[in-house]
Amino acid sequence: MTEKSRALFVSHGGGPMPLLGDPGHAEMVDCLRAIANQIEKPSAIVVISAHWEAPQTTITAGTSPDLIYDYHGFPSEAYQLTYPAPGNPALAERLQDSLRHAKINTKLDSQRGFDHGMYVPLKIMYPEAEISCVQLSLLNNLDPAAHIKLGSALRSIADQNILVIGSGFSFHNMQAFFQPRTAESDAKNAAFEDWLSTTCGDHTLSEPQRRQRLIDWASAPSARHCHPREEHLLPLHVCYGFAEAPCTTAFKLHILNKRASMYLW
């Protein structure tokens, strides 16, 4: 990767709650703002969101995508949020070419809007909504190796000051968020977070070792407690595939009283 390249895995919190002033997301909001101030402002952003799965990698290609309010049960203001970031059809086509060159099946979708995995963190980081954005889907087979390969195939844009964001959550057990905290649940949360921090940041690991740890993530301590289903973890695999290096900075925080983390390459 060049100095212009950035990959960022973010824990994007619970639905629109970070944008509604929820105190359980205060650390997350502060962290995302700090990251935006720390890195060079990108010329375009590519987002891989946990909230979009497809049989093949699909890329938004519209010029002005609408927002998808893909959550329910929130106050009315959650359905009036705006984030009028432009799309980038030319970038979408370049990404499609890169993925095809890597023998990854892909298609463009000019109708799909941006889901909250995109606009919640970006409204915090870049509230002006001036940076063009493209979203990529996850593969619905949820294969970790395939998502690392997807990230590797994005490297053709590595010298173009494009920020690749994997938008998920390092802890995503929905039941646990609504159950009383216990020493056991806290220990499970901590065990996986420690494993993830080591996996992403330990410079003594070789890249084949780091890659294999991510492929075998389900064997990590308390992995299935923290991720009963892995769609919120796999955006991290895409970021790693793009970088193939230890992260430069790990951000450790609490979201909704759970330990969580974000990683910048």
Sequence and secondary structure as in RCSB ss.txt:
>XXXX:A:sequence
MTEKSRALFVSHGGGPMPLLGDPGHAEMVDCLRAIANQIEKPSAIVVISAHWEAPQTTITAGTSPDLIYDYHGFP
SEAYQLTYPAPGNPALAERLQDSLRHAKINTKLDSQRGFDHGMYVPLKIMYPEAEISCVQLSLLNNLDPAAHIKL
GSALRSIADQNILVIGSGFSFHNMQAFFQPRTAESDAKNAAFEDWLSTTCGDHTLSEPQRRQRLIDWASAPSARH
CHPREEHLLPLHVCYGFAEAPCTTAFKLHILNKRASMYLW
>XXXX:A:secstr
  TT EEEEEE  STTGGGGT GGGHHHHHHHHHHHHHS   SEEEEEEEEEEESSEEEE  SS  B     S  
GGGGS        HHHHHHHHHHHHHTT  EEEESS  B HHHHHHHHHH TT  SEEEEEEEETT  HHHHHHH
HHHGGGGTTTTEEEEEEE S   HHHHTS   HHHHHHHHHHHHHHHHHHH TTS HHHHHHHHHTGGGSTTHHH
H SSGGGTHHHHHHHHHH S  SEEEEEEETTEEEEEEE 
